[in-house]
C-alpha cells in the first residue's frame, strides 16, 4: 500500500467537495486488489444502494490486506458513518502497512 499524507487526503477531499474521496477509494481499491483482495468494480460507487454493498466489499478487502488487524465491520462503520474522517482513519491503517513493508 502506498503511504499518503492523512492531512492531504482530508484537505483534498474537502477542497474538491468529495471528489477526491472517490479517487482515493479507486486508488486504494486497485492497491488492495493487487495484494489479493476481491473488490468489485469501482463503478458501483455511483449506483445508489450498490455503493453500500461496494463499501462492505471494500471493508472486507481492508481486513484481508491488514491480515485481520482491522475488522471489516469496524472499517465499514468508519467509512459509512464518518465519511472523510473514516477515510483518514483507514488511510492511517494503510500507512501502517506501508511502514511495515
Secondary structure, 3 states (H helix, E strand, C coil): CCCCCHHHHHHHHHHCCCHHHHHHHHHHHHHHHHCCCCCCCHHHHHCCCHHHHHHHHHHHHHHHHCCCCCCHHHHHHHHHHHCHHHHHHHHHHHHHHHHHC
